[in-house]
Amino acid sequence: MTEAEILALTYFDKVTISGQVPYTKPNGATAFKPGIKVENISCAISKKDVANVNQTDTTNNIQYNSILFCAPDTPIASGDDVEVTFENGTKRKYEAGEPFYYASHLEVPLLRKEKS
């Protein structure tokens, strides 16, 4: 069993990644359009630190650093839309930062897209 396979045993959440996907134009040229890159990929989310909350009467800005951990061959790029379904069924939306590639896994900083 590889190190990547061993780490994958600790991934209990699922991720869907959307971004620019290639397609073939009628003239045979390759172009890109928005679409889903992958769905229901096993992953783990870690929250690093909590920032001060900017709360008003109408919104609560959510500010903390999260990191996505997933298989090293997961197709993700900076700016991709990331929707995580946690083990308990809760869904959250993020924007991907620059991925860091390791032989055993991928680490991607996330920016939360929603407000509460």
Secondary structure as UniProt FT lines:
FT   HELIX           3..8
FT   TURN            9..10
FT   STRAND          13..24
FT   TURN            26..27
FT   STRAND          30..50
FT   STRAND          54..55
FT   STRAND          60..61
FT   STRAND          64..70
FT   TURN            72..73
FT   TURN            78..79
FT   STRAND          81..85
FT   TURN            87..88
FT   STRAND          91..96
FT   STRAND          100..101
FT   STRAND          106..112
//
